[in-house]
């Protein structure tokens, strides 16, 4: 495909605009505000965006309702925290290690549950998520139980001190951007289409030669890996973790982000995370007080009532990807591209 292709040009333009917003506009606004707390809020929004997009791969694309995503988030956070405190390892090592640990746990969880469908799969993941939460809460010699783990030394990467708010923000933004791009490529590819076939009718997909059990296992493991990466980012940027950070309420919050943005929509998953993390903080600034949770509940109720397909439905998201980011495969004798990769 030539460089002058309009689709390729639009893709580069949208990518450039997104990078400018994340790496220039938002940091400039945070610097002008002059409050380190807002940097932490921005980091939290990005971390939950990654959690939401990682759940989107399983729940939105593959159609597997899973209610224990916070557990894999917690496995990654505790793995990173323990490696950092006991072995003094930097985030350059703890980050991939946390992802691998969470991915391994997700793989082991998926093995006995892949034959389950619908609500049965959801209940199984709920039970396993609660089991992992109880382990974090009661395995006191390792996890310190309810007291949690305090990380010392700040954020270090390749010998550079990233403990200041601005460098930490850029590090988190870089990791989250790369991770979301990888998940974007998986979701909007022929592999992603196979996952959607699994979601729509797993028996039909199986009859067409798609190994549905393997697809479920792979998507669940990949989702767990990126949840673990998000957990490592949270542990290092917050400097303190406890089991309360990874309870069932957090899993429901992540699921709400995916549903609010639009099931099957990757941009919607990000928008849902921005709203459900940013809106409470915005209301805090306006001193909404006790009415804050009521307002958030009304926003969620109204969105589901009037926009049942989410703020950015899957069809709109796929059209956006095809028109702006898509690159079709050309076939001799066929006008235009076929598919996108």
FIVEX-162608 format. One record per residue (C-alpha): residue number from 1; residue in one letter; chain; z negated, x, y negated. Coordinates in nm, 4 decimals, always signed. Layout:
N
+-----+---------+--------+----------+----------+----------+
! num ! residuo ! cadena !        w !        u !        v !
+-----+---------+--------+----------+----------+----------+
! NUM !       a !      A !        Z !        X !        Y !
...
+-----+---------+--------+----------+----------+----------+
// end
This chain:
341
+-----+---------+--------+----------+----------+----------+
! num ! residuo ! cadena !        w !        u !        v !
+-----+---------+--------+----------+----------+----------+
!   1 !       x !      A !  +0.0000 !  +0.0000 !  +0.0000 !
!   2 !       x !      A !  +0.1002 !  +0.1444 !  -0.3357 !
!   3 !       x !      A !  -0.1529 !  +0.2319 !  -0.6021 !
!   4 !       x !      A !  +0.0254 !  -0.0042 !  -0.8423 !
!   5 !       x !      A !  -0.0477 !  -0.3062 !  -0.6193 !
!   6 !       x !      A !  -0.2093 !  -0.5812 !  -0.8341 !
!   7 !       x !      A !  -0.4701 !  -0.6646 !  -0.5691 !
!   8 !       x !      A !  -0.5775 !  -0.3034 !  -0.5512 !
!   9 !       x !      A !  -0.5999 !  -0.2880 !  -0.9313 !
!  10 !       x !      A !  -0.8182 !  -0.5993 !  -0.9489 !
!  11 !       x !      A !  -1.0413 !  -0.4592 !  -0.6763 !
!  12 !       x !      A !  -1.0959 !  -0.1382 !  -0.8715 !
!  13 !       x !      A !  -1.1569 !  -0.3347 !  -1.1925 !
!  14 !       x !      A !  -1.4221 !  -0.5609 !  -1.0363 !
!  15 !       x !      A !  -1.5884 !  -0.2671 !  -0.8675 !
!  16 !       x !      A !  -1.5977 !  -0.0751 !  -1.1962 !
!  17 !       x !      A !  -1.7465 !  -0.3740 !  -1.3815 !
!  18 !       x !      A !  -2.0189 !  -0.4201 !  -1.1207 !
!  19 !       x !      A !  -2.1074 !  -0.0510 !  -1.1295 !
!  20 !       x !      A !  -2.1188 !  -0.0543 !  -1.5093 !
!  21 !       x !      A !  -2.3613 !  -0.3484 !  -1.5055 !
!  22 !       x !      A !  -2.5906 !  -0.1937 !  -1.2429 !
!  23 !       x !      A !  -2.5827 !  +0.1678 !  -1.3609 !
!  24 !       x !      A !  -2.5359 !  +0.1316 !  -1.7372 !
!  25 !       x !      A !  -2.6091 !  -0.2134 !  -1.8809 !
!  26 !       x !      A !  -2.9288 !  -0.2917 !  -1.6878 !
!  27 !       x !      A !  -3.0826 !  +0.0593 !  -1.7360 !
!  28 !       x !      A !  -3.0042 !  +0.0407 !  -2.1083 !
!  29 !       x !      A !  -3.1815 !  -0.2952 !  -2.1353 !
!  30 !       x !      A !  -3.4797 !  -0.1654 !  -1.9373 !
!  31 !       x !      A !  -3.5014 !  +0.1483 !  -2.1533 !
!  32 !       x !      A !  -3.4897 !  -0.0570 !  -2.4733 !
!  33 !       x !      A !  -3.7716 !  -0.2776 !  -2.3432 !
!  34 !       x !      A !  -3.9836 !  +0.0340 !  -2.2840 !
!  35 !       x !      A !  -4.1970 !  -0.1178 !  -2.0063 !
!  36 !       x !      A !  -4.2255 !  +0.0516 !  -1.6680 !
!  37 !       x !      A !  -4.3278 !  -0.2811 !  -1.5145 !
!  38 !       x !      A !  -3.9771 !  -0.4179 !  -1.5748 !
!  39 !       x !      A !  -3.8313 !  -0.1236 !  -1.3832 !
!  40 !       x !      A !  -4.0458 !  -0.2261 !  -1.0866 !
!  41 !       x !      A !  -3.9193 !  -0.5827 !  -1.1169 !
!  42 !       x !      A !  -3.5600 !  -0.4547 !  -1.1227 !
!  43 !       x !      A !  -3.6300 !  -0.2436 !  -0.8128 !
!  44 !       x !      A !  -3.7807 !  -0.5463 !  -0.6388 !
!  45 !       x !      A !  -3.4747 !  -0.7575 !  -0.7216 !
!  46 !       x !      A !  -3.2452 !  -0.4930 !  -0.5730 !
!  47 !       x !      A !  -3.4601 !  -0.4516 !  -0.2613 !
!  48 !       x !      A !  -3.4631 !  -0.8261 !  -0.1993 !
!  49 !       x !      A !  -3.0891 !  -0.8381 !  -0.2666 !
!  50 !       x !      A !  -3.0471 !  -0.5955 !  +0.0229 !
!  51 !       x !      A !  -3.2828 !  -0.8037 !  +0.2393 !
!  52 !       x !      A !  -3.0922 !  -1.1201 !  +0.1530 !
!  53 !       x !      A !  -2.7523 !  -0.9650 !  +0.2250 !
!  54 !       x !      A !  -2.8775 !  -0.8172 !  +0.5538 !
!  55 !       x !      A !  -2.9994 !  -1.1624 !  +0.6620 !
!  56 !       x !      A !  -2.6682 !  -1.3062 !  +0.5419 !
!  57 !       x !      A !  -2.4921 !  -1.1040 !  +0.8132 !
!  58 !       x !      A !  -2.6959 !  -1.2738 !  +1.0873 !
!  59 !       x !      A !  -2.7662 !  -1.6185 !  +0.9463 !
!  60 !       x !      A !  -2.4733 !  -1.6770 !  +0.7120 !
!  61 !       x !      A !  -2.1905 !  -1.5053 !  +0.9001 !
!  62 !       x !      A !  -2.2994 !  -1.5098 !  +1.2658 !
!  63 !       x !      A !  -2.4843 !  -1.8420 !  +1.2321 !
!  64 !       x !      A !  -2.8099 !  -1.7249 !  +1.3926 !
!  65 !       x !      A !  -3.1079 !  -1.8808 !  +1.2163 !
!  66 !       x !      A !  -3.3729 !  -1.6136 !  +1.2254 !
!  67 !       x !      A !  -3.7219 !  -1.6611 !  +1.0827 !
!  68 !       x !      A !  -3.8742 !  -1.3170 !  +1.1315 !
!  69 !       x !      A !  -3.6711 !  -1.0967 !  +0.8977 !
!  70 !       x !      A !  -3.9794 !  -0.9823 !  +0.7072 !
!  71 !       x !      A !  -4.1094 !  -0.8203 !  +1.0270 !
!  72 !       x !      A !  -3.8202 !  -0.5708 !  +1.0346 !
!  73 !       x !      A !  -3.8728 !  -0.5144 !  +0.6620 !
!  74 !       x !      A !  -4.2341 !  -0.4313 !  +0.7463 !
!  75 !       x !      A !  -4.1424 !  -0.2018 !  +1.0375 !
!  76 !       x !      A !  -3.9249 !  +0.0023 !  +0.8027 !
!  77 !       x !      A !  -4.1929 !  +0.0129 !  +0.5339 !
!  78 !       x !      A !  -4.4680 !  +0.1244 !  +0.7725 !
!  79 !       x !      A !  -4.2431 !  +0.3806 !  +0.9401 !
!  80 !       x !      A !  -4.1583 !  +0.5352 !  +0.6016 !
!  81 !       x !      A !  -4.5204 !  +0.5207 !  +0.4827 !
!  82 !       x !      A !  -4.6595 !  +0.6830 !  +0.7983 !
!  83 !       x !      A !  -4.3974 !  +0.9604 !  +0.7965 !
!  84 !       x !      A !  -4.4620 !  +1.0261 !  +0.4273 !
!  85 !       x !      A !  -4.8426 !  +1.0305 !  +0.4504 !
!  86 !       x !      A !  -4.8936 !  +1.2050 !  +0.7860 !
!  87 !       x !      A !  -4.5979 !  +1.4455 !  +0.7898 !
!  88 !       x !      A !  -4.5291 !  +1.4759 !  +0.4146 !
!  89 !       x !      A !  -4.1624 !  +1.3939 !  +0.4648 !
!  90 !       x !      A !  -3.9421 !  +1.2995 !  +0.1705 !
!  91 !       x !      A !  -3.7468 !  +0.9784 !  +0.1388 !
!  92 !       x !      A !  -3.4314 !  +1.1639 !  +0.2415 !
!  93 !       x !      A !  -3.5741 !  +1.1667 !  +0.5952 !
!  94 !       x !      A !  -3.7977 !  +0.8595 !  +0.5946 !
!  95 !       x !      A !  -3.5209 !  +0.6288 !  +0.4689 !
!  96 !       x !      A !  -3.2820 !  +0.6682 !  +0.7656 !
!  97 !       x !      A !  -3.5778 !  +0.6971 !  +1.0043 !
!  98 !       x !      A !  -3.7133 !  +0.3633 !  +0.8809 !
!  99 !       x !      A !  -3.3719 !  +0.2024 !  +0.9237 !
! 100 !       x !      A !  -3.3385 !  +0.3369 !  +1.2769 !
! 101 !       x !      A !  -3.6912 !  +0.2260 !  +1.3702 !
! 102 !       x !      A !  -3.6321 !  -0.1267 !  +1.2407 !
! 103 !       x !      A !  -3.2884 !  -0.1368 !  +1.4044 !
! 104 !       x !      A !  -3.4393 !  -0.0307 !  +1.7366 !
! 105 !       x !      A !  -3.7077 !  -0.2995 !  +1.7144 !
! 106 !       x !      A !  -3.4408 !  -0.5571 !  +1.6243 !
! 107 !       x !      A !  -3.2342 !  -0.4441 !  +1.9237 !
! 108 !       x !      A !  -3.5322 !  -0.4816 !  +2.1583 !
! 109 !       x !      A !  -3.6115 !  -0.8215 !  +2.0082 !
! 110 !       x !      A !  -3.2502 !  -0.9350 !  +2.0444 !
! 111 !       x !      A !  -3.2131 !  -0.8398 !  +2.4109 !
! 112 !       x !      A !  -3.4222 !  -1.1261 !  +2.5569 !
! 113 !       x !      A !  -3.3231 !  -1.3809 !  +2.2900 !
! 114 !       x !      A !  -2.9440 !  -1.3523 !  +2.2753 !
! 115 !       x !      A !  -2.8917 !  -1.6306 !  +2.5288 !
! 116 !       x !      A !  -3.0925 !  -1.8701 !  +2.3134 !
! 117 !       x !      A !  -2.9147 !  -2.0959 !  +2.0654 !
! 118 !       x !      A !  -2.9930 !  -2.3112 !  +1.7647 !
! 119 !       x !      A !  -3.3578 !  -2.3953 !  +1.7017 !
! 120 !       x !      A !  -3.4704 !  -2.2136 !  +2.0165 !
! 121 !       x !      A !  -3.3454 !  -1.8820 !  +1.8782 !
! 122 !       x !      A !  -3.5128 !  -1.9552 !  +1.5433 !
! 123 !       x !      A !  -3.8479 !  -2.0293 !  +1.7080 !
! 124 !       x !      A !  -3.8203 !  -1.7139 !  +1.9210 !
! 125 !       x !      A !  -3.7622 !  -1.4949 !  +1.6132 !
! 126 !       x !      A !  -4.0467 !  -1.6731 !  +1.4357 !
! 127 !       x !      A !  -4.2820 !  -1.5907 !  +1.7226 !
! 128 !       x !      A !  -4.1735 !  -1.2277 !  +1.7396 !
! 129 !       x !      A !  -4.2027 !  -1.1936 !  +1.3630 !
! 130 !       x !      A !  -4.5558 !  -1.3276 !  +1.3704 !
! 131 !       x !      A !  -4.6391 !  -1.0977 !  +1.6598 !
! 132 !       x !      A !  -4.5254 !  -0.7930 !  +1.4635 !
! 133 !       x !      A !  -4.7227 !  -0.9141 !  +1.1613 !
! 134 !       x !      A !  -5.0375 !  -0.9413 !  +1.3747 !
! 135 !       x !      A !  -4.9778 !  -0.5864 !  +1.5008 !
! 136 !       x !      A !  -4.9553 !  -0.4594 !  +1.1423 !
! 137 !       x !      A !  -5.2723 !  -0.6476 !  +1.0552 !
! 138 !       x !      A !  -5.4865 !  -0.5435 !  +1.3531 !
! 139 !       x !      A !  -5.3628 !  -0.1994 !  +1.4611 !
! 140 !       x !      A !  -5.6141 !  -0.0450 !  +1.2228 !
! 141 !       x !      A !  -5.6024 !  +0.3199 !  +1.3507 !
! 142 !       x !      A !  -5.2311 !  +0.3347 !  +1.2628 !
! 143 !       x !      A !  -5.1596 !  +0.0744 !  +0.9949 !
! 144 !       x !      A !  -5.5067 !  +0.0741 !  +0.8300 !
! 145 !       x !      A !  -5.5106 !  -0.3021 !  +0.8822 !
! 146 !       x !      A !  -5.5671 !  -0.5242 !  +0.5774 !
! 147 !       x !      A !  -5.6466 !  -0.2181 !  +0.3643 !
! 148 !       x !      A !  -5.2857 !  -0.1057 !  +0.3832 !
! 149 !       x !      A !  -5.1439 !  +0.2422 !  +0.3252 !
! 150 !       x !      A !  -5.1419 !  +0.4257 !  -0.0059 !
! 151 !       x !      A !  -4.8595 !  +0.6754 !  -0.0556 !
! 152 !       x !      A !  -4.9343 !  +0.9872 !  -0.2587 !
! 153 !       x !      A !  -4.6969 !  +1.2290 !  -0.4269 !
! 154 !       x !      A !  -4.4471 !  +0.9861 !  -0.5739 !
! 155 !       x !      A !  -4.0795 !  +0.9596 !  -0.4902 !
! 156 !       x !      A !  -3.9159 !  +1.2910 !  -0.3931 !
! 157 !       x !      A !  -3.5557 !  +1.3484 !  -0.2882 !
! 158 !       x !      A !  -3.3967 !  +1.6899 !  -0.2180 !
! 159 !       x !      A !  -3.6687 !  +1.8563 !  -0.4208 !
! 160 !       x !      A !  -3.6154 !  +1.6328 !  -0.7245 !
! 161 !       x !      A !  -3.8991 !  +1.4273 !  -0.8682 !
! 162 !       x !      A !  -3.7925 !  +1.0634 !  -0.8855 !
! 163 !       x !      A !  -4.1360 !  +0.9219 !  -0.9569 !
! 164 !       x !      A !  -4.0468 !  +0.8296 !  -1.3165 !
! 165 !       x !      A !  -3.9250 !  +0.4700 !  -1.3611 !
! 166 !       x !      A !  -3.5647 !  +0.5497 !  -1.4625 !
! 167 !       x !      A !  -3.4839 !  +0.8034 !  -1.1843 !
! 168 !       x !      A !  -3.6464 !  +0.5733 !  -0.9265 !
! 169 !       x !      A !  -3.4310 !  +0.2850 !  -1.0489 !
! 170 !       x !      A !  -3.1094 !  +0.4861 !  -1.0166 !
! 171 !       x !      A !  -3.2055 !  +0.6027 !  -0.6673 !
! 172 !       x !      A !  -3.2807 !  +0.2481 !  -0.5496 !
! 173 !       x !      A !  -2.9628 !  +0.1182 !  -0.7158 !
! 174 !       x !      A !  -2.7534 !  +0.3828 !  -0.5390 !
! 175 !       x !      A !  -2.8998 !  +0.3169 !  -0.1936 !
! 176 !       x !      A !  -2.8797 !  -0.0616 !  -0.2323 !
! 177 !       x !      A !  -2.5225 !  -0.0485 !  -0.3669 !
! 178 !       x !      A !  -2.4007 !  +0.1666 !  -0.0773 !
! 179 !       x !      A !  -2.5835 !  -0.0521 !  +0.1764 !
! 180 !       x !      A !  -2.4443 !  -0.3762 !  +0.0340 !
! 181 !       x !      A !  -2.0953 !  -0.2242 !  +0.0294 !
! 182 !       x !      A !  -2.1249 !  -0.1423 !  +0.4002 !
! 183 !       x !      A !  -2.2427 !  -0.4972 !  +0.4740 !
! 184 !       x !      A !  -1.9605 !  -0.6318 !  +0.2577 !
! 185 !       x !      A !  -1.7049 !  -0.4386 !  +0.4618 !
! 186 !       x !      A !  -1.8569 !  -0.5702 !  +0.7844 !
! 187 !       x !      A !  -1.8719 !  -0.9305 !  +0.6632 !
! 188 !       x !      A !  -1.5202 !  -0.9386 !  +0.5197 !
! 189 !       x !      A !  -1.3255 !  -0.7824 !  +0.8035 !
! 190 !       x !      A !  -1.1815 !  -0.8823 !  +1.1387 !
! 191 !       x !      A !  -1.5256 !  -0.8081 !  +1.2817 !
! 192 !       x !      A !  -1.6755 !  -1.0536 !  +1.0322 !
! 193 !       x !      A !  -1.4156 !  -1.3115 !  +1.1339 !
! 194 !       x !      A !  -1.5256 !  -1.2683 !  +1.4963 !
! 195 !       x !      A !  -1.8845 !  -1.3360 !  +1.3857 !
! 196 !       x !      A !  -1.7681 !  -1.6507 !  +1.2056 !
! 197 !       x !      A !  -1.5890 !  -1.7643 !  +1.5212 !
! 198 !       x !      A !  -1.9183 !  -1.7135 !  +1.7025 !
! 199 !       x !      A !  -2.0938 !  -1.9251 !  +1.4400 !
! 200 !       x !      A !  -1.8446 !  -2.2107 !  +1.4540 !
! 201 !       x !      A !  -1.8202 !  -2.2398 !  +1.8337 !
! 202 !       x !      A !  -1.9659 !  -1.9676 !  +2.0517 !
! 203 !       x !      A !  -1.8306 !  -2.1212 !  +2.3740 !
! 204 !       x !      A !  -1.4777 !  -2.1359 !  +2.2364 !
! 205 !       x !      A !  -1.5086 !  -1.7778 !  +2.1080 !
! 206 !       x !      A !  -1.6300 !  -1.6678 !  +2.4496 !
! 207 !       x !      A !  -1.3355 !  -1.8425 !  +2.6160 !
! 208 !       x !      A !  -1.0992 !  -1.6522 !  +2.3830 !
! 209 !       x !      A !  -1.2329 !  -1.3214 !  +2.5103 !
! 210 !       x !      A !  -1.4909 !  -1.2468 !  +2.2396 !
! 211 !       x !      A !  -1.8056 !  -1.0904 !  +2.3824 !
! 212 !       x !      A !  -2.0474 !  -1.3225 !  +2.2028 !
! 213 !       x !      A !  -2.3649 !  -1.1677 !  +2.3458 !
! 214 !       x !      A !  -2.2589 !  -0.8215 !  +2.2275 !
! 215 !       x !      A !  -2.1691 !  -0.9527 !  +1.8812 !
! 216 !       x !      A !  -2.5086 !  -1.1200 !  +1.8455 !
! 217 !       x !      A !  -2.6838 !  -0.8029 !  +1.9559 !
! 218 !       x !      A !  -2.4850 !  -0.5819 !  +1.7195 !
! 219 !       x !      A !  -2.5219 !  -0.8051 !  +1.4149 !
! 220 !       x !      A !  -2.8949 !  -0.8485 !  +1.4735 !
! 221 !       x !      A !  -2.9426 !  -0.4717 !  +1.5098 !
! 222 !       x !      A !  -2.7396 !  -0.3894 !  +1.1978 !
! 223 !       x !      A !  -2.9301 !  -0.6521 !  +1.0015 !
! 224 !       x !      A !  -3.2604 !  -0.5040 !  +1.1190 !
! 225 !       x !      A !  -3.1468 !  -0.1540 !  +1.0230 !
! 226 !       x !      A !  -3.0794 !  -0.2490 !  +0.6610 !
! 227 !       x !      A !  -3.4026 !  -0.4507 !  +0.6433 !
! 228 !       x !      A !  -3.5801 !  -0.1295 !  +0.7476 !
! 229 !       x !      A !  -3.4005 !  +0.0622 !  +0.4718 !
! 230 !       x !      A !  -3.5216 !  -0.1989 !  +0.2223 !
! 231 !       x !      A !  -3.8751 !  -0.1581 !  +0.3587 !
! 232 !       x !      A !  -3.8629 !  +0.2190 !  +0.3067 !
! 233 !       x !      A !  -3.7452 !  +0.1694 !  -0.0523 !
! 234 !       x !      A !  -4.0339 !  -0.0707 !  -0.1152 !
! 235 !       x !      A !  -4.2925 !  +0.1644 !  +0.0355 !
! 236 !       x !      A !  -4.1823 !  +0.4618 !  -0.1725 !
! 237 !       x !      A !  -4.1288 !  +0.2800 !  -0.5022 !
! 238 !       x !      A !  -4.4402 !  +0.0608 !  -0.4863 !
! 239 !       x !      A !  -4.6624 !  +0.3403 !  -0.3528 !
! 240 !       x !      A !  -4.8728 !  +0.0957 !  -0.1518 !
! 241 !       x !      A !  -4.8017 !  -0.1447 !  +0.1342 !
! 242 !       x !      A !  -5.0138 !  -0.3941 !  +0.3272 !
! 243 !       x !      A !  -4.9422 !  -0.6568 !  +0.5959 !
! 244 !       x !      A !  -4.9452 !  -0.9287 !  +0.3284 !
! 245 !       x !      A !  -4.6130 !  -0.7901 !  +0.2024 !
! 246 !       x !      A !  -4.4415 !  -0.8834 !  +0.5305 !
! 247 !       x !      A !  -4.5820 !  -1.2190 !  +0.6348 !
! 248 !       x !      A !  -4.3982 !  -1.5387 !  +0.7256 !
! 249 !       x !      A !  -4.3768 !  -1.6481 !  +0.3616 !
! 250 !       x !      A !  -4.1581 !  -1.3469 !  +0.2869 !
! 251 !       x !      A !  -3.9180 !  -1.4427 !  +0.5682 !
! 252 !       x !      A !  -3.8917 !  -1.7923 !  +0.4228 !
! 253 !       x !      A !  -3.8330 !  -1.6456 !  +0.0762 !
! 254 !       x !      A !  -3.5447 !  -1.4326 !  +0.2063 !
! 255 !       x !      A !  -3.3966 !  -1.7301 !  +0.3918 !
! 256 !       x !      A !  -3.4253 !  -1.9389 !  +0.0729 !
! 257 !       x !      A !  -3.2229 !  -1.6755 !  -0.1127 !
! 258 !       x !      A !  -2.9443 !  -1.6959 !  +0.1444 !
! 259 !       x !      A !  -2.9400 !  -2.0777 !  +0.1442 !
! 260 !       x !      A !  -2.9668 !  -2.1077 !  -0.2347 !
! 261 !       x !      A !  -2.6772 !  -1.8676 !  -0.2897 !
! 262 !       x !      A !  -2.4665 !  -2.0263 !  -0.0165 !
! 263 !       x !      A !  -2.4642 !  -1.9750 !  +0.3595 !
! 264 !       x !      A !  -2.1908 !  -1.7283 !  +0.4513 !
! 265 !       x !      A !  -2.1521 !  -1.6064 !  +0.0929 !
! 266 !       x !      A !  -2.2443 !  -1.2436 !  +0.0268 !
! 267 !       x !      A !  -2.2259 !  -1.2780 !  -0.3556 !
! 268 !       x !      A !  -2.4373 !  -1.5914 !  -0.3196 !
! 269 !       x !      A !  -2.7037 !  -1.3994 !  -0.1273 !
! 270 !       x !      A !  -2.7308 !  -1.1543 !  -0.4168 !
! 271 !       x !      A !  -2.7425 !  -1.4311 !  -0.6776 !
! 272 !       x !      A !  -3.0126 !  -1.6087 !  -0.4760 !
! 273 !       x !      A !  -3.2237 !  -1.2919 !  -0.4703 !
! 274 !       x !      A !  -3.1815 !  -1.2370 !  -0.8445 !
! 275 !       x !      A !  -3.2887 !  -1.5943 !  -0.9180 !
! 276 !       x !      A !  -3.5853 !  -1.6197 !  -0.6818 !
! 277 !       x !      A !  -3.7277 !  -1.2820 !  -0.7840 !
! 278 !       x !      A !  -3.6241 !  -1.2788 !  -1.1486 !
! 279 !       x !      A !  -3.7034 !  -1.6410 !  -1.2379 !
! 280 !       x !      A !  -4.0793 !  -1.6195 !  -1.1613 !
! 281 !       x !      A !  -4.1040 !  -1.3056 !  -1.3728 !
! 282 !       x !      A !  -3.9093 !  -1.4689 !  -1.6550 !
! 283 !       x !      A !  -4.1425 !  -1.7688 !  -1.6451 !
! 284 !       x !      A !  -4.4383 !  -1.5316 !  -1.6467 !
! 285 !       x !      A !  -4.3063 !  -1.3856 !  -1.9728 !
! 286 !       x !      A !  -4.2927 !  -1.7375 !  -2.1199 !
! 287 !       x !      A !  -4.6525 !  -1.7923 !  -2.0044 !
! 288 !       x !      A !  -4.5600 !  -2.0855 !  -1.7807 !
! 289 !       x !      A !  -4.8877 !  -2.0353 !  -1.5949 !
! 290 !       x !      A !  -4.9647 !  -2.2974 !  -1.3327 !
! 291 !       x !      A !  -4.6325 !  -2.4717 !  -1.3946 !
! 292 !       x !      A !  -4.4311 !  -2.1704 !  -1.2785 !
! 293 !       x !      A !  -4.4278 !  -2.2605 !  -0.9078 !
! 294 !       x !      A !  -4.3491 !  -2.6236 !  -0.9901 !
! 295 !       x !      A !  -4.0487 !  -2.5184 !  -1.1983 !
! 296 !       x !      A !  -3.9221 !  -2.2870 !  -0.9237 !
! 297 !       x !      A !  -3.9646 !  -2.5644 !  -0.6672 !
! 298 !       x !      A !  -3.7687 !  -2.8053 !  -0.8872 !
! 299 !       x !      A !  -3.4908 !  -2.5491 !  -0.9287 !
! 300 !       x !      A !  -3.4678 !  -2.5042 !  -0.5513 !
! 301 !       x !      A !  -3.4786 !  -2.8793 !  -0.4876 !
! 302 !       x !      A !  -3.2139 !  -2.9494 !  -0.7510 !
! 303 !       x !      A !  -2.9859 !  -2.6744 !  -0.6235 !
! 304 !       x !      A !  -3.0020 !  -2.7999 !  -0.2650 !
! 305 !       x !      A !  -2.9623 !  -3.1632 !  -0.3752 !
! 306 !       x !      A !  -2.6636 !  -3.1166 !  -0.6062 !
! 307 !       x !      A !  -2.5106 !  -2.7997 !  -0.4573 !
! 308 !       x !      A !  -2.5644 !  -2.8306 !  -0.0805 !
! 309 !       x !      A !  -2.3169 !  -2.5482 !  -0.0147 !
! 310 !       x !      A !  -2.5085 !  -2.3161 !  -0.2453 !
! 311 !       x !      A !  -2.4454 !  -2.1730 !  -0.5890 !
! 312 !       x !      A !  -2.1495 !  -1.9728 !  -0.4545 !
! 313 !       x !      A !  -2.0220 !  -2.1401 !  -0.1398 !
! 314 !       x !      A !  -1.8640 !  -1.9455 !  +0.1439 !
! 315 !       x !      A !  -1.5137 !  -2.0740 !  +0.0660 !
! 316 !       x !      A !  -1.5392 !  -1.9598 !  -0.2951 !
! 317 !       x !      A !  -1.6776 !  -1.6238 !  -0.1866 !
! 318 !       x !      A !  -1.3982 !  -1.5666 !  +0.0661 !
! 319 !       x !      A !  -1.1361 !  -1.6649 !  -0.1907 !
! 320 !       x !      A !  -1.2893 !  -1.4152 !  -0.4317 !
! 321 !       x !      A !  -1.2798 !  -1.1405 !  -0.1712 !
! 322 !       x !      A !  -0.9216 !  -1.2160 !  -0.0740 !
! 323 !       x !      A !  -0.7959 !  -1.2360 !  -0.4331 !
! 324 !       x !      A !  -0.9990 !  -0.9603 !  -0.5946 !
! 325 !       x !      A !  -1.1122 !  -0.7245 !  -0.3227 !
! 326 !       x !      A !  -0.8766 !  -0.8030 !  -0.0375 !
! 327 !       x !      A !  -0.6146 !  -0.5658 !  +0.0945 !
! 328 !       x !      A !  -0.3808 !  -0.7292 !  +0.3415 !
! 329 !       x !      A !  -0.2103 !  -0.5489 !  +0.6254 !
! 330 !       x !      A !  +0.1632 !  -0.5544 !  +0.5739 !
! 331 !       x !      A !  +0.3909 !  -0.6350 !  +0.8653 !
! 332 !       x !      A !  +0.7631 !  -0.5517 !  +0.8551 !
! 333 !       x !      A !  +0.9666 !  -0.8643 !  +0.7866 !
! 334 !       x !      A !  +0.6600 !  -1.0554 !  +0.6671 !
! 335 !       x !      A !  +0.6101 !  -1.1253 !  +0.3005 !
! 336 !       x !      A !  +0.2681 !  -1.0242 !  +0.1719 !
! 337 !       x !      A !  -0.0272 !  -0.9122 !  +0.3756 !
! 338 !       x !      A !  -0.1826 !  -1.0511 !  +0.6870 !
! 339 !       x !      A !  -0.5607 !  -1.0621 !  +0.6980 !
! 340 !       x !      A !  -0.7792 !  -0.8306 !  +0.4986 !
! 341 !       x !      A !  -0.9880 !  -0.5344 !  +0.5910 !
+-----+---------+--------+----------+----------+----------+
// end
